[in-house]
Amino acid sequence: MEQVKPQELQLYAKRVPVTPRSIKGAFRNFKTAVLLLGFTVYFGLPWLPWPRTEGPSQSVLFDIPGRRFLIFDLAIHPQDIFLLSLLLFIAAALLFFVTALLGRAFCGYFCFQTLWTDAFIWIEHWLQGERPQRLKLMKTPWSKAEKLLKVGSTRILWFGLSFWTAMTFVLYFGHAPDLIARFFRGEAAAAAYITVATLTVTTYLAAGVLREHVCMFICPYGRFQSAMYDPETLTVHYDRRRGEGSAGRVAARTGLRTREERQAKGHGDCIDCGLCVQVCPVGIDIRDGLQYPCIACGLCIDACNQIMDKMGFPRGLIRYDSETNLARPTPAPPRLEWKRLKVMGYGLALVLMSAYLVYGLTHRQSFEHSIQQVRQPLYVVLSDGSIRNRYEIRLTNLSGAEDSFTVSVRGLPEGALDLGNFDKVTIRNGKSVTLQASVRLDPETAARITEFEFVIRNGRGETVVDTAHFFTRRSG
């Protein structure tokens, strides 16, 4: 008996580059609009002037040496770290909320990887042509001048976009006109050159080389998203019953061109053109069912709708729909199923945390203060019998501009407070000053006063009152 040789197990398959075809349609138009808006905001904000009383006139500036983030009229200081943490929580809750409703819609339209990969593919299409031309060029030997010219030009523009992406990121951390001039003169900090070099390489690799592999193997979101999916979640689906029929999908040919002819022979509406696969940026076949690499960009919907229009069939063979609706004998029109405990929980968290963030931003004081009793010693008895307590007052100006402060007391005799020569102190924005204050009372007054109030007032008229204790031999 002839022995059958065991087949060698292939653990790794050679990567086949995904070469997507361009397509027109509603989802493609939306993706393009988001791309243009995103690029306009990202590349434009460092150059948008914004009047400031102190600091560079730049709309968004992450001033690390000054320990502040300037975002239009908003100044965020280290003391506001809770607000930044709250903003991150809101972003995460929004991501979960959208995923529970619309699957990986964030990945398909708003993710940085998606936006920059789209831009790289557009450059590739502009220089090398449509998908058939690019596939043909891919097989052309490198000895051909056409391939060297087109592929070389593509790589150069990719590198240019990667470099400017990295350069723009650095411009958020300094005054853009000054920083870019110092950068090209070789006078910028070493961190600027390291950051630009690192981001240029990683952007080029992520958007030009790895592309869909970032979504499929590197990004963790694509892996844990299934935990947030429900049967009611709207995402891109292929209507298998309509597309396959009882006899499966088949190409349109003589006798199988009209819907009536196809249904009479048990075939569905899918003509097996493969256009939905050709336009997919991650190279999957949506007809194989829901798959984790799918980023729900909707381009396959645009492609299928075009074919349905040409065939005279109803649109929606591929559409945003839910598993629950598709499982019904007669699917209803797709709609958002938001009346779910998970979705309402995410929504409630979003509303509450967003309201608290707005409240925190609109009710921030323009300065912070702290008053600490100097406890070594707790009090001092002077030669004339009077008793002195010392206090340390720390003031931090968060107003966004230079401001002046005065400190007084309430509930003490006149002249009891001694601030040295600092009756009025001026503090620059984002800076802190510590004042040494002493309160001196005669024994009779000290015996009846155990508490008093510090009154701190800034140049804007804002006032805070803080209670302090006065210690004597009796109270100590």
Buried (B, 14 or more C-beta within 10 A) or exposed (E): EEEEEEEEEEEEEEEEEBBBBEBEBEBBEBBEEBBEEBBEEBBEBBEEEBEBEBBBEBBBBEBEEBEBBBBEEEBBBEBBEEBEEBBEBBEEBBBBBBBBBBBBBBBBBBBEBBBBBBBBBEBBBEBBBEBEEBBEBEEEEEEEEEBEEBBEBBBEBBBEBBBBBBBBBBBBBBBBBEBBEBBEEEEBBEEBEEBBEEBBBBBBBBBBEBBBBBBBEEBEBBEEBEEBBBEBBBBBBBBBEBBBBEEEBBEBEEEBEEBEEBBEEEBBBBBBBEBBBBBBBBBBEBBEEBEBBBBBBBBBBBBBBBBBEEBEBEEBBBBBBBBBBBEEEEBEEBEEBEEBEBBEBBBEBBEEBBEEBEEEBEEBEBBBBEBEBBEEEBBEBEEEEBBBBBBEBEBBBBBBBBBEBBBBBEBBEEEBBEBEEBEEBEBEBBEBBEBEBBBBBBEEBBBEBEEBEBBBBBBEEBEBEEEBEBBBEEEE
